[in-house]
Amino acid sequence: MYLGRLCELGPAEALYREPFHPYTVALLASIPSPDPDAPRSAAHEAISGDPPSPIDPPSGCRFRTRCPRAQDRCAAEVPELRMLAPDHAVACHFPVERSEDGR
Ligand code: SF4
């Protein structure tokens, strides 16, 4: 969830192995590794900026002001949850594809 809206919904294993929503990807990328020598994921997409006010959220997708994938459509249209895999739904106009992050 981000600012009170569901971003992604699915079995825990699917969310960890194949996250589609940029916020989920960024959250998982921010988990510190216990191995200080482990390379960081090439798919690391940091969350920049501060969270917007929940009493005056951005139009369209509430994550758009911090999303590295945001485009004009994201400001104009609220992304609805849609199924991208069995039991795995995402609310994003431009979800992360498997081939994009080396998964
Ligand atoms: S709908 Fe747009 S702004 Fe929102 S998460 Fe997806 S790409 Fe990012």
Backbone and ligand atoms as CSV (ligand in chain L), in Angstrom:
chain,resi,resn,atom,element,x,y,z
A,1,MET,N,N,0.836,-1.196,0.000
A,1,MET,CA,C,0.000,0.000,0.000
A,1,MET,C,C,0.869,1.243,0.000
A,2,TYR,N,N,0.368,2.276,-0.649
A,2,TYR,CA,C,1.056,3.568,-0.638
A,2,TYR,C,C,-0.007,4.645,-0.520
A,3,LEU,N,N,0.099,5.472,0.490
A,3,LEU,CA,C,-0.875,6.531,0.753
A,3,LEU,C,C,-2.302,6.010,0.727
A,4,GLY,N,N,-2.518,4.879,1.338
A,4,GLY,CA,C,-3.861,4.328,1.483
A,4,GLY,C,C,-4.411,3.589,0.287
A,5,ARG,N,N,-3.627,3.418,-0.737
A,5,ARG,CA,C,-4.089,2.693,-1.928
A,5,ARG,C,C,-3.287,1.414,-2.119
A,6,LEU,N,N,-3.998,0.336,-2.489
A,6,LEU,CA,C,-3.308,-0.913,-2.795
A,6,LEU,C,C,-2.471,-0.755,-4.056
A,7,CYS,N,N,-1.224,-1.179,-3.990
A,7,CYS,CA,C,-0.338,-1.144,-5.159
A,7,CYS,C,C,-0.253,-2.521,-5.818
A,8,GLU,N,N,-0.121,-3.525,-4.986
A,8,GLU,CA,C,0.117,-4.861,-5.511
A,8,GLU,C,C,-0.445,-5.864,-4.527
A,9,LEU,N,N,-1.004,-6.934,-5.064
A,9,LEU,CA,C,-1.656,-7.944,-4.242
A,9,LEU,C,C,-1.346,-9.314,-4.810
A,10,GLY,N,N,-0.852,-10.211,-3.966
A,10,GLY,CA,C,-0.561,-11.556,-4.440
A,10,GLY,C,C,0.082,-12.378,-3.349
A,11,PRO,N,N,0.372,-13.645,-3.653
A,11,PRO,CA,C,1.056,-14.505,-2.689
A,11,PRO,C,C,2.440,-13.936,-2.357
A,12,ALA,N,N,2.871,-14.110,-1.121
A,12,ALA,CA,C,4.138,-13.526,-0.672
A,12,ALA,C,C,5.298,-13.934,-1.578
A,13,GLU,N,N,5.368,-15.203,-1.947
A,13,GLU,CA,C,6.491,-15.658,-2.770
A,13,GLU,C,C,6.511,-14.939,-4.122
A,14,ALA,N,N,5.337,-14.739,-4.709
A,14,ALA,CA,C,5.261,-14.044,-6.002
A,14,ALA,C,C,5.686,-12.585,-5.853
A,15,LEU,N,N,5.290,-11.968,-4.752
A,15,LEU,CA,C,5.664,-10.569,-4.546
A,15,LEU,C,C,7.178,-10.420,-4.386
A,16,TYR,N,N,7.785,-11.364,-3.706
A,16,TYR,CA,C,9.231,-11.283,-3.508
A,16,TYR,C,C,9.998,-11.664,-4.777
A,17,ARG,N,N,9.488,-12.656,-5.502
A,17,ARG,CA,C,10.222,-13.132,-6.684
A,17,ARG,C,C,9.948,-12.304,-7.936
A,18,GLU,N,N,8.712,-11.845,-8.090
A,18,GLU,CA,C,8.326,-11.144,-9.316
A,18,GLU,C,C,7.482,-9.919,-9.007
A,19,PRO,N,N,8.022,-8.938,-8.311
A,19,PRO,CA,C,7.221,-7.736,-8.070
A,19,PRO,C,C,7.039,-6.970,-9.375
A,20,PHE,N,N,5.835,-6.457,-9.572
A,20,PHE,CA,C,5.531,-5.699,-10.785
A,20,PHE,C,C,5.453,-4.203,-10.525
A,21,HIS,N,N,5.040,-3.839,-9.334
A,21,HIS,CA,C,4.828,-2.415,-9.056
A,21,HIS,C,C,6.163,-1.746,-8.703
A,22,PRO,N,N,6.438,-0.553,-9.264
A,22,PRO,CA,C,7.704,0.127,-8.958
A,22,PRO,C,C,7.912,0.371,-7.468
A,23,TYR,N,N,6.848,0.577,-6.726
A,23,TYR,CA,C,7.009,0.791,-5.277
A,23,TYR,C,C,7.447,-0.503,-4.594
A,24,THR,N,N,6.855,-1.621,-4.989
A,24,THR,CA,C,7.257,-2.909,-4.420
A,24,THR,C,C,8.715,-3.194,-4.760
A,25,VAL,N,N,9.090,-2.945,-6.006
A,25,VAL,CA,C,10.477,-3.176,-6.436
A,25,VAL,C,C,11.431,-2.328,-5.593
A,26,ALA,N,N,11.073,-1.070,-5.377
A,26,ALA,CA,C,11.942,-0.175,-4.609
A,26,ALA,C,C,12.022,-0.603,-3.140
A,27,LEU,N,N,10.889,-1.029,-2.583
A,27,LEU,CA,C,10.912,-1.487,-1.189
A,27,LEU,C,C,11.815,-2.701,-1.033
A,28,LEU,N,N,11.694,-3.649,-1.945
A,28,LEU,CA,C,12.523,-4.853,-1.856
A,28,LEU,C,C,13.994,-4.520,-2.077
A,29,ALA,N,N,14.276,-3.584,-2.969
A,29,ALA,CA,C,15.665,-3.187,-3.237
A,29,ALA,C,C,16.284,-2.471,-2.046
A,30,SER,N,N,15.452,-1.919,-1.183
A,30,SER,CA,C,15.983,-1.168,-0.039
A,30,SER,C,C,16.306,-2.064,1.157
A,31,ILE,N,N,15.975,-3.342,1.075
A,31,ILE,CA,C,16.289,-4.263,2.165
A,31,ILE,C,C,17.800,-4.447,2.225
A,32,PRO,N,N,18.420,-4.138,3.350
A,32,PRO,CA,C,19.876,-4.289,3.427
A,32,PRO,C,C,20.297,-5.757,3.377
A,33,SER,N,N,21.437,-6.006,2.754
A,33,SER,CA,C,21.961,-7.364,2.681
A,33,SER,C,C,22.838,-7.619,3.906
A,34,PRO,N,N,22.782,-8.834,4.480
A,34,PRO,CA,C,23.679,-9.150,5.590
A,34,PRO,C,C,25.135,-9.301,5.137
A,35,ASP,N,N,25.332,-9.424,3.819
A,35,ASP,CA,C,26.683,-9.561,3.260
A,35,ASP,C,C,27.149,-8.195,2.755
A,36,PRO,N,N,28.122,-7.567,3.449
A,36,PRO,CA,C,28.554,-6.231,3.027
A,36,PRO,C,C,29.236,-6.216,1.663
A,37,ASP,N,N,29.698,-7.378,1.191
A,37,ASP,CA,C,30.368,-7.445,-0.108
A,37,ASP,C,C,29.420,-7.815,-1.245
A,38,ALA,N,N,28.174,-8.093,-0.908
A,38,ALA,CA,C,27.212,-8.479,-1.943
A,38,ALA,C,C,26.929,-7.288,-2.860
A,39,PRO,N,N,26.935,-7.535,-4.186
A,39,PRO,CA,C,26.630,-6.421,-5.108
A,39,PRO,C,C,25.167,-6.034,-4.987
A,40,ARG,N,N,24.910,-4.752,-5.197
A,40,ARG,CA,C,23.532,-4.292,-5.191
A,40,ARG,C,C,22.887,-4.690,-6.499
A,41,SER,N,N,21.614,-4.917,-6.445
A,41,SER,CA,C,20.882,-5.293,-7.639
A,41,SER,C,C,20.986,-4.210,-8.703
A,42,ALA,N,N,21.181,-4.658,-9.969
A,42,ALA,CA,C,21.220,-3.699,-11.076
A,42,ALA,C,C,19.875,-3.024,-11.255
A,43,ALA,N,N,18.859,-3.648,-10.722
A,43,ALA,CA,C,17.510,-3.109,-10.887
A,43,ALA,C,C,17.143,-2.124,-9.785
A,44,HIS,N,N,18.112,-1.804,-8.932
A,44,HIS,CA,C,17.790,-0.920,-7.821
A,44,HIS,C,C,17.197,0.394,-8.308
A,45,GLU,N,N,16.006,0.682,-7.876
A,45,GLU,CA,C,15.352,1.934,-8.223
A,45,GLU,C,C,14.984,2.606,-6.912
A,46,ALA,N,N,15.825,3.531,-6.492
A,46,ALA,CA,C,15.603,4.186,-5.209
A,46,ALA,C,C,14.358,5.053,-5.254
A,47,ILE,N,N,13.740,5.187,-4.097
A,47,ILE,CA,C,12.592,6.075,-3.969
A,47,ILE,C,C,13.136,7.443,-3.599
A,48,SER,N,N,12.906,8.414,-4.467
A,48,SER,CA,C,13.412,9.757,-4.198
A,48,SER,C,C,12.293,10.638,-3.652
A,49,GLY,N,N,12.706,11.733,-3.055
A,49,GLY,CA,C,11.740,12.717,-2.581
A,49,GLY,C,C,11.048,12.322,-1.296
A,50,ASP,N,N,10.158,13.207,-0.859
A,50,ASP,CA,C,9.412,12.988,0.372
A,50,ASP,C,C,8.001,12.517,0.047
A,51,PRO,N,N,7.389,11.797,0.975
A,51,PRO,CA,C,6.007,11.373,0.730
A,51,PRO,C,C,5.079,12.587,0.663
A,52,PRO,N,N,4.127,12.587,-0.266
A,52,PRO,CA,C,3.163,13.687,-0.323
A,52,PRO,C,C,2.211,13.639,0.866
A,53,SER,N,N,1.499,14.720,1.062
A,53,SER,CA,C,0.536,14.770,2.158
A,53,SER,C,C,-0.617,13.807,1.885
A,54,PRO,N,N,-0.980,12.965,2.849
A,54,PRO,CA,C,-2.110,12.058,2.636
A,54,PRO,C,C,-3.455,12.792,2.599
A,55,ILE,N,N,-3.491,14.036,3.081
A,55,ILE,CA,C,-4.766,14.765,2.991
A,55,ILE,C,C,-4.891,15.534,1.673
A,56,ASP,N,N,-3.820,15.574,0.900
A,56,ASP,CA,C,-3.853,16.194,-0.428
A,56,ASP,C,C,-2.977,15.374,-1.371
A,57,PRO,N,N,-3.382,14.129,-1.630
A,57,PRO,CA,C,-2.524,13.242,-2.431
A,57,PRO,C,C,-2.478,13.678,-3.892
A,58,PRO,N,N,-1.437,13.258,-4.617
A,58,PRO,CA,C,-1.330,13.585,-6.037
A,58,PRO,C,C,-2.510,13.010,-6.825
A,59,SER,N,N,-2.823,13.640,-7.948
A,59,SER,CA,C,-3.859,13.103,-8.833
A,59,SER,C,C,-3.346,11.818,-9.470
A,60,GLY,N,N,-4.282,11.053,-10.008
A,60,GLY,CA,C,-3.894,9.820,-10.693
A,60,GLY,C,C,-3.277,8.828,-9.730
A,61,CYS,N,N,-2.121,8.340,-10.074
A,61,CYS,CA,C,-1.398,7.414,-9.200
A,61,CYS,C,C,-0.757,8.184,-8.048
A,62,ARG,N,N,-1.007,7.745,-6.852
A,62,ARG,CA,C,-0.490,8.467,-5.684
A,62,ARG,C,C,1.025,8.341,-5.539
A,63,PHE,N,N,1.621,7.390,-6.220
A,63,PHE,CA,C,3.066,7.198,-6.134
A,63,PHE,C,C,3.798,7.989,-7.207
A,64,ARG,N,N,3.094,8.664,-8.083
A,64,ARG,CA,C,3.708,9.229,-9.297
A,64,ARG,C,C,4.772,10.293,-9.017
A,65,THR,N,N,4.667,11.029,-7.913
A,65,THR,CA,C,5.654,12.076,-7.648
A,65,THR,C,C,7.002,11.503,-7.217
A,66,ARG,N,N,7.031,10.211,-6.950
A,66,ARG,CA,C,8.276,9.572,-6.513
A,66,ARG,C,C,8.669,8.400,-7.405
A,67,CYS,N,N,7.893,8.160,-8.436
A,67,CYS,CA,C,8.097,6.969,-9.260
A,67,CYS,C,C,9.035,7.262,-10.423
A,68,PRO,N,N,10.084,6.463,-10.595
A,68,PRO,CA,C,11.007,6.686,-11.710
A,68,PRO,C,C,10.410,6.342,-13.062
A,69,ARG,N,N,9.251,5.690,-13.085
A,69,ARG,CA,C,8.620,5.286,-14.341
A,69,ARG,C,C,7.425,6.159,-14.708
A,70,ALA,N,N,7.146,7.191,-13.928
A,70,ALA,CA,C,5.934,7.994,-14.138
A,70,ALA,C,C,5.917,8.662,-15.510
A,71,GLN,N,N,4.740,8.667,-16.116
A,71,GLN,CA,C,4.501,9.350,-17.388
A,71,GLN,C,C,3.211,10.167,-17.252
A,72,ASP,N,N,2.861,10.901,-18.306
A,72,ASP,CA,C,1.688,11.778,-18.233
A,72,ASP,C,C,0.429,11.035,-17.798
A,73,ARG,N,N,0.239,9.848,-18.290
A,73,ARG,CA,C,-0.966,9.077,-17.958
A,73,ARG,C,C,-1.104,8.862,-16.454
A,74,CYS,N,N,0.018,8.767,-15.777
A,74,CYS,CA,C,-0.002,8.490,-14.336
A,74,CYS,C,C,-0.640,9.632,-13.550
A,75,ALA,N,N,-0.550,10.857,-14.063
A,75,ALA,CA,C,-1.164,12.005,-13.388
A,75,ALA,C,C,-2.640,12.133,-13.721
A,76,ALA,N,N,-3.036,11.592,-14.850
A,76,ALA,CA,C,-4.398,11.789,-15.334
A,76,ALA,C,C,-5.360,10.684,-14.948
A,77,GLU,N,N,-4.840,9.512,-14.672
A,77,GLU,CA,C,-5.712,8.345,-14.523
A,77,GLU,C,C,-5.267,7.487,-13.339
A,78,VAL,N,N,-6.200,7.207,-12.446
A,78,VAL,CA,C,-5.899,6.327,-11.317
A,78,VAL,C,C,-5.712,4.906,-11.841
A,79,PRO,N,N,-4.577,4.279,-11.558
A,79,PRO,CA,C,-4.395,2.899,-12.017
A,79,PRO,C,C,-5.228,1.935,-11.175
A,80,GLU,N,N,-6.022,1.123,-11.849
A,80,GLU,CA,C,-6.838,0.133,-11.157
A,80,GLU,C,C,-6.065,-1.173,-11.024
A,81,LEU,N,N,-6.411,-1.939,-10.009
A,81,LEU,CA,C,-5.782,-3.255,-9.846
A,81,LEU,C,C,-6.172,-4.144,-11.026
A,82,ARG,N,N,-5.200,-4.772,-11.642
A,82,ARG,CA,C,-5.476,-5.723,-12.720
A,82,ARG,C,C,-4.548,-6.916,-12.570
A,83,MET,N,N,-5.042,-8.053,-13.026
A,83,MET,CA,C,-4.290,-9.285,-12.879
A,83,MET,C,C,-3.181,-9.352,-13.932
A,84,LEU,N,N,-1.934,-9.553,-13.493
A,84,LEU,CA,C,-0.824,-9.727,-14.425
A,84,LEU,C,C,-0.287,-11.154,-14.404
A,85,ALA,N,N,-0.685,-11.903,-13.402
A,85,ALA,CA,C,-0.317,-13.305,-13.287
A,85,ALA,C,C,-1.377,-13.943,-12.391
A,86,PRO,N,N,-1.462,-15.258,-12.372
A,86,PRO,CA,C,-2.467,-15.897,-11.520
A,86,PRO,C,C,-2.332,-15.436,-10.063
A,87,ASP,N,N,-3.420,-14.961,-9.501
A,87,ASP,CA,C,-3.456,-14.489,-8.105
A,87,ASP,C,C,-2.524,-13.316,-7.837
A,88,HIS,N,N,-2.104,-12.611,-8.860
A,88,HIS,CA,C,-1.141,-11.521,-8.688
A,88,HIS,C,C,-1.644,-10.287,-9.442
A,89,ALA,N,N,-2.073,-9.292,-8.673
A,89,ALA,CA,C,-2.657,-8.090,-9.268
A,89,ALA,C,C,-1.780,-6.882,-8.960
A,90,VAL,N,N,-1.776,-5.916,-9.877
A,90,VAL,CA,C,-0.974,-4.707,-9.693
A,90,VAL,C,C,-1.766,-3.498,-10.172
A,91,ALA,N,N,-1.618,-2.387,-9.454
A,91,ALA,CA,C,-2.257,-1.135,-9.836
A,91,ALA,C,C,-1.181,-0.203,-10.373
A,92,CYS,N,N,-0.855,-0.357,-11.645
A,92,CYS,CA,C,0.196,0.450,-12.271
A,92,CYS,C,C,-0.020,0.459,-13.778
A,93,HIS,N,N,0.135,1.644,-14.383
A,93,HIS,CA,C,-0.005,1.742,-15.835
A,93,HIS,C,C,1.211,1.171,-16.564
A,94,PHE,N,N,2.357,1.210,-15.922
A,94,PHE,CA,C,3.600,0.776,-16.577
A,94,PHE,C,C,4.387,-0.140,-15.632
A,95,PRO,N,N,3.840,-1.327,-15.370
A,95,PRO,CA,C,4.498,-2.225,-14.420
A,95,PRO,C,C,5.877,-2.670,-14.902
A,96,VAL,N,N,6.697,-3.060,-13.957
A,96,VAL,CA,C,8.044,-3.541,-14.247
A,96,VAL,C,C,7.941,-4.916,-14.895
A,97,GLU,N,N,8.594,-5.060,-16.027
A,97,GLU,CA,C,8.595,-6.348,-16.725
A,97,GLU,C,C,9.736,-7.206,-16.191
A,98,ARG,N,N,9.552,-8.482,-16.268
A,98,ARG,CA,C,10.564,-9.424,-15.774
A,98,ARG,C,C,11.934,-9.148,-16.395
A,99,SER,N,N,11.992,-8.888,-17.694
A,99,SER,CA,C,13.262,-8.724,-18.393
A,99,SER,C,C,13.969,-7.411,-18.021
A,100,GLU,N,N,13.254,-6.469,-17.411
A,100,GLU,CA,C,13.836,-5.168,-17.129
A,100,GLU,C,C,14.770,-5.152,-15.933
A,101,ASP,N,N,14.527,-6.018,-14.990
A,101,ASP,CA,C,15.317,-5.937,-13.774
A,101,ASP,C,C,16.175,-7.175,-13.541
A,102,GLY,N,N,16.342,-7.986,-14.580
A,102,GLY,CA,C,17.240,-9.113,-14.479
A,102,GLY,C,C,16.728,-10.262,-13.653
A,103,ARG,N,N,15.420,-10.243,-13.333
A,103,ARG,CA,C,14.872,-11.363,-12.575
A,103,ARG,C,C,14.815,-12.593,-13.436
L,1,SF4,S1,S,1.034,4.155,-12.445
L,1,SF4,FE1,FE,2.766,5.365,-13.175
L,1,SF4,S2,S,3.458,6.568,-11.421
L,1,SF4,FE2,FE,2.150,4.925,-10.653
L,1,SF4,S3,S,3.550,3.310,-10.110
L,1,SF4,FE3,FE,2.881,2.906,-12.178
L,1,SF4,S4,S,4.403,3.900,-13.507
L,1,SF4,FE4,FE,4.667,4.716,-11.435
